[in-house]
Amino acid sequence: MADGLREVQGRIGGAIRAVGRSPGEVTLVAVSKTFPARAVCAAVACGQRHFGESYAQEAVPKIAEVEALLAAPEAAMDDNLHGPLVWHFIGPIQSNKTREISAHFDWVHGIDREKIARRLSEQRPDGMPPLNACIQVNISSEASKGGVAPDEVAALAGLVSRLPRLKLRGLMSIPKPGADPRSSFRELKKLRDELNAQGWALDTLSMGMSGDFELAIEEGATIIRVGSAIFGNRNYDK
């Protein structure tokens, strides 16, 4: 795992330098879905802070287990590795899971309808900061994929921005399999820039995964979601 994480970090740095961007402009979310808590802890020991999960029923107990493992005396990590982790919910959001998601995550990347946005805001516990939110955009108009059509984003953004316990940060999209991802990335950035020209202040483009994150960085991604390139296959053993 450590070798995979270092390789990904190196590739991120190379992509950032190639286009003259600042390292602080890109956040790596290590997609830990289907991997055990000890895999997350191993990544934390290497300096990783942001983690992505797609299934609430898996993630909630895993988050608790990670917190317990890191708090144990035997963890004995360097002082600079302590501090809160940042959890991103990156999967489809089911209405019967919004309470768990709103209570245990710092970010959601897949808001695609009013009902989900309202439930997340209403169910965010008192005392927690607003939940950072991205609207999922179905750039390629795939019938089997979630997300709103590009021409519907502004209306949903208006709703999300008015909900008191959500903080609208930007847009997320997943390119169509087999298609050139660059065009999808460019379309998402163009849409974000058009919204900002209309008065929004969206600072986030969540796009790019293990197979295309360097292209995504070139096209303006601020969050990339990488799993297999870090953790390897699901038979995690070290």
Secondary structure as UniProt FT lines:
FT   HELIX           2..18
FT   TURN            19..20
FT   HELIX           23..25
FT   STRAND          27..31
FT   TURN            33..34
FT   HELIX           37..45
FT   TURN            46..47
FT   STRAND          50..53
FT   HELIX           56..71
FT   HELIX           73..75
FT   HELIX           79..81
FT   STRAND          86..89
FT   HELIX           95..97
FT   HELIX           98..104
FT   STRAND          107..111
FT   HELIX           114..123
FT   TURN            126..127
FT   STRAND          131..137
FT   TURN            139..140
FT   TURN            143..144
FT   HELIX           150..152
FT   HELIX           153..162
FT   TURN            164..165
FT   STRAND          166..172
FT   TURN            177..178
FT   HELIX           181..197
FT   TURN            198..199
FT   STRAND          204..206
FT   TURN            210..212
FT   HELIX           213..218
FT   TURN            219..220
FT   STRAND          223..226
FT   HELIX           228..231
//
